[in-house]
Amino acid sequence: MKFSKKVGGGLLIVILVTSCFSEKKEAASLNLDKILESNVLKTKETLKTLVSADSFPRNVEKGSRNWKLVGVKDWCSGFWPGVLWYAYEASGDEYIKKEAEKFTLPIKQIAYSSASDHDIGFQVYCSFGNGYRLTGNTEYKEVMLAAADTLATLYNPIVGSIHSWPMKPQYPHNTIIDNMMNLELLFWAAKNGGSKRLYDIAESHAEVTMKNLVRPDYSTYHLGAFDNKTGAFLRGVAHQGYADNSMWARGQTWGIYGLAFSYRETGRDDFLDTSIKLADKFLERLPQDGIPFWDFDDPKIPNAPKDASAAAIAACGMLELANFVKEDALKNKYYNAAKGFIDLLSTDKYLSGNKNQGLLLHSTGHHPKNSEIDEPIIYADYYYMEALLRLKNWKS
């Protein structure tokens, strides 16, 4: 009986998410303009409190109104300049552009330093990548090409993937699902003056992740441990999830989005098919209110914390999917699912309003370490802004 209730709830939420957002896209665009305008104004207000270009918002702790700041080497450093670039894209405001340039510049050092972990893509592509896309600044291009080469130094050809966390010796070679997002930097570089080897590394990493971190039921492991001498897959590990066999919400969305753009870059149908199945698994397991808990298998559900960041990343990933699936029914399914997440995140329940400097409430960072639980987190804001702009610019 428990099982049938769970399945019933999943089917209900798929219907709700994919069917209940039938208003005209023109009407939706008007609403998107208002949301983006509000987000831009709030971002400008936040800028007034940030005095150092090498200190970046990461999260808003309970009891605080202001962002907790981190340095350049924090894995989240690129998201704040990314938010600024998106705010500039939405508004055309030259003041925001100058601030985006100011906060982007300090991250340059990442591209020219030894790689300590896989987060180079998050740090550099979200900042310099968006800056280059919007300005064509050739200096930004050079930084990105250097960053791609630096990221590639972590590649282990025996395993066929990038070593995500060298600082964790208990896993001689590890690949985490988050690392799928860093492949976009490699794919971009291979098309823009970098070595063809960067493409090969990205494709191989995506394949190894797909074959080993995706379970037979199309949920995902957070971390895959490999023998660094033989390349053999040893085991899957939860790390930031509830248990080794649980479905960590944000990890699932990294997989959806990363494999979708890996299909875009390679044309490999197995990448697209796997992304579709990960997305369907995510939709099937959503709770009835449409926003995931931090882990779908936390026994404390419904009293477990939500993860708005996972919903924002899912929206981006499903809009990516909607671009590539062939059948109209699937295009509508993933478009409507993405729009459903954005609609829900744009309600008073999830928008921060005047509560604090973040855009979104209710994200969860590292639950097993009791870190960033039910707080605004900068990557939630980044992918929320990306999703809003992608939806606004959507061409069916």
C-alpha positions as CSV (number, residue, x, y, z in Angstrom):
1,M,0.0,0.0,0.0
2,K,2.9,2.4,0.8
3,F,4.4,1.7,-2.6
4,S,1.1,2.4,-4.5
5,K,0.7,5.7,-2.7
6,K,4.2,6.7,-3.7
7,V,3.6,5.8,-7.3
8,G,0.3,7.6,-7.3
9,G,1.8,10.7,-5.9
10,G,4.5,10.6,-8.5
11,L,2.1,10.2,-11.4
12,L,0.0,13.0,-10.0
13,I,2.9,15.4,-9.8
14,V,4.0,14.6,-13.4
15,I,0.6,15.5,-14.6
16,L,0.6,18.7,-12.5
17,V,4.0,19.8,-13.6
18,T,3.6,19.0,-17.3
19,S,0.0,20.0,-17.8
20,C,-1.0,22.8,-15.5
21,F,0.9,25.5,-17.1
22,S,-1.1,26.0,-20.3
23,E,-1.3,29.9,-20.4
24,K,0.1,31.5,-23.5
25,K,3.8,32.0,-23.7
26,E,3.2,35.7,-24.5
27,A,1.4,36.1,-21.2
28,A,4.2,34.2,-19.4
29,S,6.8,36.6,-20.9
30,L,5.2,39.6,-19.3
31,N,5.4,37.9,-15.9
32,L,9.0,36.9,-16.6
33,D,9.9,40.5,-17.3
34,K,8.6,41.6,-14.0
35,I,10.4,38.8,-12.1
36,L,13.7,39.6,-13.9
37,E,13.3,43.3,-13.2
38,S,12.7,42.7,-9.5
39,N,15.8,40.4,-9.4
40,V,17.9,43.0,-11.2
41,L,16.9,45.7,-8.7
42,K,17.7,43.4,-5.8
43,T,21.1,42.5,-7.3
44,K,21.9,46.2,-7.6
45,E,21.0,46.8,-4.0
46,T,23.2,43.9,-2.9
47,L,26.1,45.3,-4.9
48,K,26.1,48.4,-2.6
49,T,27.1,46.2,0.3
50,L,30.0,44.4,-1.4
51,V,33.2,46.3,-1.3
52,S,35.8,43.8,-2.2
53,A,35.9,42.3,-5.7
54,D,37.7,39.1,-4.5
55,S,35.0,38.2,-2.0
56,F,31.9,36.4,-3.3
57,P,28.5,35.7,-1.9
58,R,27.9,32.0,-1.1
59,N,25.0,31.6,1.4
60,V,22.9,33.5,3.9
61,E,23.1,31.9,7.3
62,K,20.0,31.7,9.5
63,G,19.5,34.9,11.5
64,S,21.4,36.9,8.9
65,R,20.2,39.2,6.1
66,N,23.5,39.4,4.2
67,W,25.5,37.0,2.1
68,K,28.3,35.1,3.8
69,L,31.4,35.8,1.6
70,V,34.1,33.4,0.3
71,G,37.3,33.8,-1.6
72,V,38.3,33.1,-5.2
73,K,39.3,29.5,-4.6
74,D,35.9,28.5,-3.1
75,W,34.0,26.3,-5.6
76,C,31.1,28.8,-5.6
77,S,33.2,31.9,-6.5
78,G,32.0,32.0,-10.2
79,F,28.3,32.1,-9.5
80,W,28.1,35.7,-8.2
81,P,29.7,37.2,-11.3
82,G,27.5,34.8,-13.3
83,V,24.4,36.3,-11.6
84,L,25.7,39.8,-12.4
85,W,26.2,38.8,-16.1
86,Y,22.7,37.4,-16.2
87,A,21.4,40.6,-14.6
88,Y,23.2,42.7,-17.2
89,E,21.8,40.5,-19.9
90,A,18.3,41.0,-18.6
91,S,18.6,44.8,-18.1
92,G,21.4,46.2,-20.3
93,D,22.4,48.2,-17.3
94,E,26.0,49.4,-17.8
95,Y,26.5,49.8,-14.0
96,I,25.9,46.0,-13.6
97,K,28.2,45.3,-16.5
98,K,31.0,47.1,-14.8
99,E,30.4,45.3,-11.6
100,A,30.3,42.0,-13.4
101,E,33.6,42.8,-15.0
102,K,35.0,43.7,-11.6
103,F,33.9,40.5,-9.9
104,T,35.0,38.3,-12.8
105,L,38.6,39.5,-13.0
106,P,39.9,38.0,-9.7
107,I,38.8,34.5,-10.9
108,K,41.5,34.7,-13.6
109,Q,44.1,33.2,-11.3
110,I,42.2,29.9,-11.3
111,A,43.0,29.4,-15.0
112,Y,46.7,29.8,-14.4
113,S,47.1,27.9,-11.1
114,S,47.6,24.2,-10.7
115,A,44.3,22.3,-10.6
116,S,43.3,21.3,-7.1
117,D,39.8,19.9,-8.0
118,H,37.3,19.8,-10.8
119,D,35.4,23.0,-10.0
120,I,37.3,25.1,-12.6
121,G,34.3,24.9,-14.9
122,F,31.9,26.3,-12.3
123,Q,34.4,29.0,-11.3
124,V,35.5,30.1,-14.8
125,Y,32.7,29.2,-17.2
126,C,30.0,30.8,-15.1
127,S,32.0,34.0,-14.8
128,F,34.3,34.5,-17.8
129,G,32.0,32.3,-20.0
130,N,29.0,34.4,-19.6
131,G,31.1,37.6,-19.9
132,Y,32.6,36.4,-23.2
133,R,29.2,35.4,-24.5
134,L,27.8,38.8,-23.8
135,T,30.8,41.0,-24.6
136,G,33.1,39.1,-27.0
137,N,36.0,40.3,-24.9
138,T,39.0,38.4,-26.3
139,E,40.9,38.5,-23.0
140,Y,38.0,36.5,-21.5
141,K,38.4,33.9,-24.3
142,E,42.1,33.5,-23.5
143,V,41.4,32.9,-19.8
144,M,38.8,30.3,-20.7
145,L,41.1,28.4,-23.0
146,A,43.8,28.4,-20.2
147,A,41.2,27.2,-17.7
148,A,40.2,24.3,-19.9
149,D,43.8,23.2,-20.3
150,T,44.2,23.4,-16.5
151,L,41.1,21.3,-15.9
152,A,42.3,18.7,-18.4
153,T,45.4,18.1,-16.2
154,L,43.1,16.2,-13.8
155,Y,42.1,13.6,-16.5
156,N,43.1,10.0,-15.9
157,P,43.2,8.2,-19.3
158,I,43.2,4.8,-17.5
159,V,39.8,5.5,-15.9
160,G,38.6,7.8,-18.7
161,S,37.4,10.6,-16.4
162,I,38.6,13.7,-14.6
163,H,39.7,13.2,-11.0
164,S,37.1,15.3,-9.2
165,W,38.5,15.5,-5.6
166,P,42.2,14.8,-5.4
167,M,42.0,15.9,-1.8
168,K,40.1,12.7,-0.8
169,P,42.7,9.9,-0.6
170,Q,40.1,7.3,0.5
171,Y,39.0,7.3,-3.2
172,P,42.2,6.9,-5.3
173,H,40.3,8.2,-8.3
174,N,36.8,9.6,-7.9
175,T,34.3,11.1,-10.3
176,I,31.4,13.0,-8.9
177,I,28.1,13.7,-10.8
178,D,28.6,17.5,-10.3
179,N,31.6,17.3,-12.6
180,M,29.3,16.8,-15.6
181,M,28.7,20.5,-15.5
182,N,32.4,21.4,-15.9
183,L,32.5,19.6,-19.2
184,E,30.9,22.5,-21.0
185,L,34.1,24.5,-20.6
186,L,36.1,21.7,-22.3
187,F,33.5,21.3,-25.1
188,W,33.6,25.1,-25.6
189,A,37.4,25.3,-25.7
190,A,37.7,22.5,-28.2
191,K,35.5,24.6,-30.6
192,N,37.2,27.9,-29.9
193,G,40.9,27.3,-30.5
194,G,41.7,24.7,-27.9
195,S,43.0,21.2,-28.6
196,K,40.7,18.4,-30.0
197,R,41.9,16.4,-27.0
198,L,39.6,18.6,-24.8
199,Y,36.6,17.4,-26.7
200,D,37.8,13.8,-26.3
201,I,38.3,14.2,-22.6
202,A,34.8,15.7,-22.1
203,E,33.2,12.9,-24.2
204,S,35.0,10.2,-22.3
205,H,34.2,11.7,-19.0
206,A,30.5,11.9,-19.8
207,E,30.5,8.2,-21.0
208,V,32.3,7.0,-17.9
209,T,29.8,8.9,-15.7
210,M,26.8,7.6,-17.6
211,K,28.0,4.0,-17.4
212,N,29.0,4.0,-13.8
213,L,27.2,6.7,-11.8
214,V,23.8,6.1,-13.3
215,R,22.1,3.2,-11.6
216,P,19.9,0.7,-13.5
217,D,16.8,2.5,-12.2
218,Y,18.1,5.9,-13.5
219,S,18.8,7.4,-10.2
220,T,22.4,8.5,-9.7
221,Y,25.3,8.2,-7.3
222,H,27.0,11.3,-6.1
223,L,30.5,9.8,-6.3
224,G,32.0,6.9,-8.2
225,A,35.2,5.4,-6.8
226,F,37.6,3.9,-9.4
227,D,40.8,1.9,-9.2
228,N,43.3,4.5,-10.6
229,K,45.6,1.8,-11.9
230,T,43.1,-0.5,-13.7
231,G,40.2,1.9,-14.3
232,A,37.8,-0.5,-12.7
233,F,34.7,0.9,-11.0
234,L,34.8,0.0,-7.3
235,R,31.6,1.4,-5.8
236,G,29.1,4.3,-5.8
237,V,29.0,6.6,-2.7
238,A,26.4,9.0,-1.4
239,H,28.7,11.6,0.1
240,Q,26.2,14.5,0.0
241,G,23.2,12.3,-0.2
242,Y,21.3,10.4,2.5
243,A,22.7,7.0,1.7
244,D,24.7,5.2,-0.9
245,N,21.5,3.9,-2.5
246,S,19.4,7.0,-2.1
247,M,18.5,9.6,-4.8
248,W,20.2,12.9,-3.9
249,A,18.1,15.6,-5.6
250,R,20.8,18.0,-6.8
251,G,23.0,15.2,-8.1
252,Q,20.1,14.0,-10.2
253,T,19.8,17.4,-11.8
254,W,23.5,17.7,-12.5
255,G,23.2,14.5,-14.5
256,I,20.1,15.7,-16.4
257,Y,21.6,18.9,-17.4
258,G,25.2,17.6,-18.0
259,L,24.1,14.7,-20.2
260,A,21.7,17.0,-22.2
261,F,24.4,19.4,-23.2
262,S,26.8,16.5,-23.8
263,Y,24.3,15.3,-26.4
264,R,24.2,18.8,-27.8
265,E,28.0,18.8,-28.3
266,T,28.5,15.2,-29.4
267,G,25.2,14.1,-31.0
268,R,25.4,10.8,-29.1
269,D,21.9,9.4,-28.7
270,D,22.9,7.4,-25.6
271,F,23.6,10.7,-23.8
272,L,20.2,12.1,-24.8
273,D,18.4,8.9,-23.9
274,T,20.1,8.8,-20.5
275,S,19.3,12.4,-19.8
276,I,15.6,11.8,-20.7
277,K,15.5,8.8,-18.3
278,L,17.1,10.8,-15.5
279,A,14.6,13.6,-16.0
280,D,11.7,11.2,-16.0
281,K,12.9,9.6,-12.8
282,F,13.2,13.1,-11.2
283,L,9.6,14.0,-12.3
284,E,8.1,10.7,-11.2
285,R,9.5,11.1,-7.7
286,L,8.6,14.7,-7.1
287,P,6.4,15.4,-4.0
288,Q,3.0,16.8,-4.6
289,D,4.0,20.5,-4.2
290,G,6.5,20.1,-7.1
291,I,9.8,21.1,-5.3
292,P,12.1,18.3,-4.4
293,F,13.3,17.5,-0.9
294,W,17.1,17.5,-0.6
295,D,17.1,13.7,-1.0
296,F,14.1,11.8,-2.3
297,D,14.8,9.0,0.2
298,D,15.3,10.9,3.5
299,P,13.1,9.0,6.0
300,K,12.1,12.3,7.6
301,I,10.1,13.3,4.6
302,P,7.7,15.3,4.7
303,N,9.7,17.0,7.5
304,A,12.9,17.1,5.5
305,P,14.4,20.3,4.0
306,K,13.7,21.2,0.4
307,D,16.3,22.1,-2.2
308,A,15.2,25.0,-4.4
309,S,18.6,24.8,-6.2
310,A,17.8,21.4,-7.5
311,A,14.5,22.7,-8.9
312,A,16.3,25.6,-10.6
313,I,19.0,23.3,-12.1
314,A,16.2,20.9,-13.2
315,A,14.5,23.8,-15.0
316,C,17.6,24.6,-17.0
317,G,18.3,21.0,-17.8
318,M,14.8,20.3,-19.0
319,L,14.8,23.4,-21.2
320,E,18.0,22.0,-22.7
321,L,16.3,18.7,-23.2
322,A,13.2,20.3,-24.8
323,N,15.5,21.7,-27.4
324,F,16.7,18.3,-28.6
325,V,13.9,15.7,-28.2
326,K,12.3,15.0,-31.5
327,E,8.7,14.3,-30.5
328,D,6.4,17.3,-29.9
329,A,4.9,15.5,-26.9
330,L,8.3,15.3,-25.2
331,K,9.2,18.8,-26.1
332,N,6.0,20.0,-24.4
333,K,6.6,17.7,-21.4
334,Y,10.0,19.1,-20.6
335,Y,9.2,22.7,-21.5
336,N,6.1,22.6,-19.2
337,A,8.1,20.8,-16.5
338,A,10.8,23.5,-16.6
339,K,8.2,26.3,-16.6
340,G,6.4,24.6,-13.7
341,F,9.6,24.7,-11.6
342,I,10.1,28.4,-12.5
343,D,6.5,29.3,-11.6
344,L,6.8,27.6,-8.3
345,L,10.2,29.2,-7.5
346,S,8.7,32.6,-8.4
347,T,6.1,32.4,-5.6
348,D,6.2,34.1,-2.2
349,K,7.1,30.7,-0.7
350,Y,10.5,30.6,-2.5
351,L,11.3,34.2,-3.4
352,S,13.3,35.9,-0.6
353,G,11.7,39.3,-1.1
354,N,13.0,41.6,1.6
355,K,13.9,38.8,4.0
356,N,17.6,38.8,2.9
357,Q,19.9,39.4,0.0
358,G,19.4,36.1,-1.7
359,L,16.9,35.7,-4.6
360,L,15.6,32.3,-3.5
361,L,14.9,30.7,-0.1
362,H,15.0,27.0,0.9
363,S,18.1,25.4,-0.7
364,T,20.2,22.7,0.9
365,G,24.0,22.4,0.5
366,H,25.7,19.6,2.3
367,H,23.0,18.0,4.5
368,P,25.2,15.1,6.0
369,K,27.6,17.8,7.3
370,N,24.7,20.0,8.5
371,S,26.0,22.7,6.2
372,E,23.8,25.3,4.5
373,I,20.5,23.7,5.4
374,D,17.3,25.5,4.3
375,E,19.2,28.7,3.3
376,P,19.7,30.9,0.2
377,I,22.7,29.6,-1.7
378,I,24.3,31.4,-4.6
379,Y,24.1,28.6,-7.1
380,A,20.4,28.5,-6.7
381,D,20.2,32.1,-7.7
382,Y,22.5,31.6,-10.6
383,Y,20.5,28.7,-12.1
384,Y,17.2,30.5,-11.4
385,M,18.4,33.5,-13.3
386,E,19.6,31.3,-16.1
387,A,16.3,29.5,-16.2
388,L,14.3,32.7,-16.3
389,L,16.3,34.1,-19.2
390,R,16.2,30.8,-21.1
391,L,12.4,30.7,-20.7
392,K,12.1,34.3,-21.8
393,N,14.2,33.7,-24.9
394,W,12.6,30.4,-25.6
395,K,11.9,29.6,-29.3
396,S,9.7,26.6,-29.8
